[in-house]
Amino acid sequence: MGVLESDHNMFLVFMSCVVALVAGFTGLSLTRELSHKPLFQRQVAVALASIALGGGIWSMHFVAMLGLQLPTLFYYDAAITLVSALIAILLVGAALVMLHFAERTPLAIAIAGAIVGIGILGMHYIGMAGLQLCRAIYTPFGIVTSSVVAVGLCMLAFWIAYGERTKRNILLGSACFAVAVCSVHFLAMAGTQFVEVPSLSEFGPTMSNEVLALGVIFSSFVLFGTFLWVSVTYLVARPVGEPVDAVVATPVVEELAEVQQIPCERDGTRVFVAAHDVALMRADGHYTQVYTDQDRLFCVWPITEASKRLLPTGFLQTHRSYLVNPEKVSRFERSKDKGRVMFEASDLPPAPVSRSKLKQIQDALGGKTGAVHAG
């Protein structure tokens, strides 16, 4: 069996890269601002983002494959082609679930990016296995290079897009995701040769390039339509005071103007409390208790997350387990190497001040009349 000469249609190569970029932007934008939405809406958004990213990986691959030119007729196994799409969507979905329904740590972001990279690889090589009447032969260089690039660039893309959920970072993460998908495909193809096979494998029904083109056109049409919809909502100015992407349990710092609401629960119902209404927050295991003048609420943020979000807004950390709003403080009491903060609402518990923070808290509250009392 002789090796077949192969070439590519450069227009379709270009279009495949555009599809990857559109998919990245659409999928990563669909998951913005989810924390203030009900659980069902978050689930729907993550599902749609998984389809956009996973389906975009599949569409990019087969747009590029439509541009593959071989000196022989070849077909695709429809069942294997479908499996390749499902693999990409499911693995991307697993990564997004990890990021949006669990604690988003740097390690979680890295693992999620690696999972998406594996999804790209799985989609590519399973999709290539669906070729009929010709067979792909891989070189170690192509496999190793594409694998390293897939995992590395996807980890970078997710680190950028989820390290800080700003519009700029989402755009940069989308570009990095597109580079990852395109690089994996073309690096793998550069290390791939094709040989003619005399018969069909008959694993599933076969389809020609023309039938595949119809499927790719349909998926791309849906993807570009979603892209236009997301683009419009992405550019619309947000009303002042509207909560933004305060994602539950994420250890990232949002822009000061975006920290408006704290997601809490009251009797099993999701509520949002304005930060300026909170008097103190106290660590409760991996979660926190939120105290206002009238209520005590449960918040799924750990104290480290609350600190990163609220300290830039003026909150003070009096103890590793306590955050206080200085606007709600009535006085600061100090006795030797101990201290505590008292609140205007008399039924609120005092917040202890650790020895290492006594000077800092005393200085911060010293400007308030009657705030500082040395014991």
C-alpha positions in Angstrom: 0.0 0.0 0.0 1.5 3.3 -1.1 1.2 6.5 0.8 -1.3 8.9 -0.7 -0.4 12.5 -1.5 -2.5 14.9 0.4 -3.2 18.6 0.2 -5.6 21.1 1.8 -8.1 23.7 0.5 -6.7 26.9 2.2 -10.1 28.6 2.2 -11.6 25.8 4.3 -8.5 25.8 6.5 -9.1 29.4 7.2 -12.8 28.9 7.8 -12.1 26.1 10.2 -10.0 28.5 12.3 -12.8 31.0 12.3 -15.2 28.3 13.5 -12.8 27.5 16.4 -12.6 31.2 17.4 -16.4 31.6 17.3 -16.9 28.4 19.3 -14.4 29.6 22.0 -16.0 33.0 22.4 -19.5 31.7 22.4 -18.9 28.9 24.9 -16.8 31.0 27.3 -19.3 33.9 27.1 -22.3 31.7 27.8 -20.9 31.0 31.2 -20.5 34.6 32.3 -22.5 36.0 35.2 -24.0 32.7 36.4 -23.8 32.9 40.1 -26.8 35.2 40.5 -29.0 33.0 38.4 -31.2 30.1 39.6 -29.7 26.6 39.6 -31.7 25.5 36.5 -30.5 28.5 34.5 -27.0 27.8 35.5 -27.4 24.2 34.4 -28.9 25.2 31.0 -26.1 27.8 30.5 -23.3 25.2 31.2 -25.1 22.7 28.9 -25.3 25.2 26.1 -21.7 26.2 26.6 -20.6 22.6 26.5 -22.4 22.1 23.2 -20.9 25.3 21.8 -17.3 24.4 22.8 -17.5 20.7 22.1 -19.6 21.1 19.0 -17.2 23.8 17.9 -14.2 21.5 18.3 -16.1 18.9 16.1 -17.1 21.5 13.5 -13.6 22.9 13.2 -12.2 19.4 12.7 -14.6 18.5 10.0 -14.5 21.8 8.2 -10.8 21.3 7.9 -11.4 17.6 6.9 -13.7 18.9 4.1 -10.7 20.8 2.9 -8.5 17.6 2.9 -7.7 16.6 -0.7 -6.7 13.0 -1.5 -6.3 11.3 -4.9 -9.0 8.8 -4.0 -12.6 8.7 -3.0 -13.2 8.4 0.8 -16.2 8.3 3.1 -16.9 8.6 6.8 -18.5 6.2 9.3 -21.5 8.1 10.6 -21.6 6.3 14.0 -17.9 7.0 14.7 -18.3 10.6 13.6 -21.2 11.0 16.0 -19.2 9.4 18.8 -16.4 11.9 18.2 -18.8 14.8 18.6 -20.3 13.4 21.8 -16.8 12.8 23.3 -15.9 16.4 22.8 -19.2 17.7 24.3 -19.1 15.4 27.3 -15.5 16.1 28.3 -16.0 19.9 27.9 -19.2 19.6 29.9 -17.3 17.8 32.7 -14.7 20.6 32.7 -17.4 23.3 32.9 -19.3 21.5 35.7 -16.1 21.4 37.7 -15.6 25.1 37.2 -19.2 26.3 37.9 -20.5 23.8 40.5 -17.5 23.1 42.6 -14.8 25.3 44.3 -12.9 27.0 41.6 -9.3 26.8 42.7 -6.2 27.2 40.5 -5.8 23.4 40.5 -9.4 23.0 39.4 -8.9 25.5 36.5 -5.8 23.6 35.4 -7.5 20.2 35.6 -10.5 21.6 33.7 -8.2 22.9 30.9 -6.4 19.5 30.7 -9.8 17.7 30.4 -10.8 20.0 27.5 -7.4 19.3 25.9 -8.0 15.6 26.2 -11.5 16.2 24.7 -9.9 17.8 21.6 -7.4 14.9 21.2 -10.2 12.3 21.7 -12.4 14.1 19.2 -9.6 14.3 16.6 -8.4 10.8 16.7 -11.8 9.2 17.1 -13.0 11.3 14.1 -10.0 10.2 12.1 -10.9 6.6 12.9 -14.2 7.1 11.0 -12.4 7.5 7.7 -13.5 4.8 5.1 -11.6 3.6 2.1 -8.5 5.2 3.4 -6.7 4.9 6.7 -4.6 7.4 8.8 -1.1 6.3 9.9 0.3 8.4 12.7 3.9 9.3 13.6 5.0 9.5 17.3 6.0 13.1 16.6 2.5 14.1 15.5 0.8 12.3 18.5 3.2 13.7 21.1 3.3 17.2 19.8 -0.5 17.5 19.4 -1.0 16.0 22.9 1.3 18.5 24.6 -0.1 21.4 22.7 -3.7 20.4 23.4 -3.3 20.1 27.1 -0.9 23.0 27.5 -2.8 25.6 25.4 -6.2 24.6 26.9 -4.9 24.9 30.4 -3.6 28.4 29.4 -6.9 29.3 27.8 -8.9 28.4 30.8 -6.4 30.0 33.2 -6.9 33.2 31.3 -10.6 33.0 30.9 -11.3 31.9 34.5 -8.5 33.4 36.4 -10.4 36.7 36.3 -13.8 36.8 34.6 -13.5 40.1 32.7 -14.5 40.7 29.1 -10.9 41.2 28.1 -9.8 37.9 29.6 -12.7 36.0 28.0 -11.7 37.4 24.6 -8.0 36.4 25.2 -9.1 33.0 26.5 -11.3 32.5 23.4 -8.3 33.3 21.1 -6.1 30.9 23.1 -8.8 28.2 22.8 -9.0 28.6 19.1 -5.3 28.4 18.7 -5.3 25.2 20.8 -8.0 23.5 18.7 -6.4 24.5 15.3 -2.9 23.7 16.5 -3.9 20.2 17.6 -5.6 19.5 14.4 -2.9 20.7 12.0 0.0 19.5 14.0 -1.6 16.0 14.2 -2.3 16.1 10.5 1.3 17.2 9.8 2.3 13.9 11.4 -0.3 11.8 9.6 -0.1 9.9 6.4 -2.9 8.2 4.5 -3.1 4.8 2.7 -5.9 3.4 0.6 -8.0 0.6 2.0 -9.9 -1.6 -0.4 -13.1 -2.2 1.6 -15.4 -0.5 4.1 -15.3 -1.5 7.8 -19.1 -1.5 8.1 -19.2 -0.4 11.7 -22.0 2.0 10.9 -23.6 3.7 7.9 -21.3 5.5 5.7 -21.6 9.1 4.5 -19.9 11.1 1.8 -18.2 14.4 2.0 -21.4 16.0 0.7 -23.5 14.6 3.5 -20.8 15.5 6.0 -20.8 19.0 4.6 -24.6 19.3 5.3 -24.0 18.4 8.9 -21.1 20.8 9.3 -23.1 23.6 7.7 -26.0 23.0 10.1 -23.8 22.9 13.2 -21.9 26.0 12.0 -25.1 27.8 11.3 -26.3 27.1 14.9 -22.9 28.1 16.3 -22.7 31.4 14.4 -26.3 32.2 15.3 -25.5 31.7 19.0 -22.4 33.7 18.5 -24.4 36.7 17.2 -26.8 36.4 20.1 -24.0 36.2 22.7 -22.2 39.1 21.0 -25.2 41.4 21.3 -25.7 40.7 25.0 -22.0 40.9 25.6 -21.9 44.5 24.3 -25.0 45.7 26.1 -24.1 48.0 29.0 -25.0 46.7 32.4 -27.3 48.8 34.6 -25.6 50.3 37.7 -26.0 48.0 40.7 -26.9 44.9 38.7 -24.9 41.8 40.0 -22.3 40.3 37.7 -20.3 37.2 37.6 -19.9 36.6 41.3 -19.3 32.9 40.8 -19.9 30.7 43.9 -16.7 29.5 45.6 -14.2 31.0 43.1 -10.9 32.3 44.5 -10.6 35.2 42.0 -10.8 38.9 42.6 -13.4 40.7 40.6 -13.2 44.4 39.7 -14.2 46.6 42.5 -17.3 47.9 40.7 -18.5 44.4 40.1 -18.6 43.3 43.8 -22.2 44.3 44.5 -24.1 41.3 45.9 -23.3 38.3 48.2 -25.1 35.1 47.3 -26.9 33.7 50.4 -29.6 31.2 51.3 -32.6 31.7 53.6 -34.8 28.7 54.3 -33.5 26.9 51.2 -34.1 30.0 48.9 -31.4 31.8 47.1 -31.2 35.5 48.0 -28.7 38.2 47.4 -27.5 40.6 50.0 -25.9 44.0 49.2 -22.4 44.1 50.6 -23.1 47.4 52.3 -25.9 45.8 54.3 -23.6 43.1 55.8 -22.2 43.8 59.2 -19.9 40.8 59.5 -19.1 37.4 58.0 -17.9 34.5 60.0 -16.2 31.3 58.7 -18.3 28.2 59.2 -16.3 25.3 57.9 -16.0 25.6 54.1 -18.8 28.2 54.1 -19.6 31.4 56.0 -22.4 32.9 58.1 -23.5 36.4 57.0 -24.9 38.8 59.6 -26.9 41.8 58.7 -28.7 44.1 61.2 -31.8 41.8 61.1 -30.7 38.4 59.7 -28.2 35.6 59.9 -27.8 33.9 56.5 -25.8 31.0 55.1 -23.3 31.8 52.2 -21.5 29.2 50.2 -18.4 31.3 49.8 -15.5 30.2 52.0 -13.9 32.9 54.1 -11.0 33.1 51.7 -13.3 33.8 48.8 -15.2 36.4 50.8 -11.9 38.1 51.8 -10.7 38.3 48.2 -14.0 39.8 47.0 -14.8 42.1 49.9 -11.5 43.4 51.3 -11.0 45.6 48.2 -14.4 47.2 48.9 -13.4 48.4 52.4 -14.2 45.4 54.6 -11.7 44.6 57.3 -10.4 41.2 58.3 -10.1 41.2 62.1 -9.4 37.5 62.4 -8.7 34.7 59.9 -12.3 33.7 60.4 -14.0 37.1 60.5 -14.7 40.0 58.1 -16.4 43.2 59.3 -18.0 46.1 57.6 -16.5 49.3 59.2 -19.6 51.2 58.4 -21.5 49.0 60.8 -19.0 49.2 63.6 -19.9 51.1 66.8 -16.6 50.8 68.7 -13.3 48.9 68.9 -12.3 47.5 72.3 -8.7 46.5 73.1 -7.4 44.9 76.3 -3.6 44.2 76.2 -3.1 41.7 73.4 -6.8 41.1 72.8 -9.4 43.0 70.9 -12.9 42.9 69.7 -15.2 44.9 67.4 -18.7 45.9 68.5 -21.6 46.7 66.1 -24.3 49.3 66.0 -27.0 46.5 66.1 -26.8 45.4 69.7 -27.9 41.8 69.0 -24.9 41.1 66.7 -22.1 39.1 68.2 -18.7 40.9 68.6 -15.9 40.0 66.2 -12.6 39.1 67.8 -9.5 40.8 66.7 -6.3 38.7 66.5 -3.1 39.9 68.1 -1.4 40.4 64.7 -4.2 42.6 63.5 -4.7 44.8 66.5 -2.7 47.8 65.2 -4.2 47.6 61.7 -7.8 47.5 63.0 -7.2 50.2 65.6 -5.7 52.5 62.9 -8.6 51.7 60.4 -11.3 52.4 63.0 -9.5 55.2 64.9 -11.1 58.0 62.8 -14.6 57.1 64.0 -15.8 59.0 67.0 -15.7 56.7 70.0 -14.4 53.8 67.9 -11.2 53.2 69.8 -11.0 52.2 73.4 -7.8 51.0 74.9 -8.1 48.6 77.8 
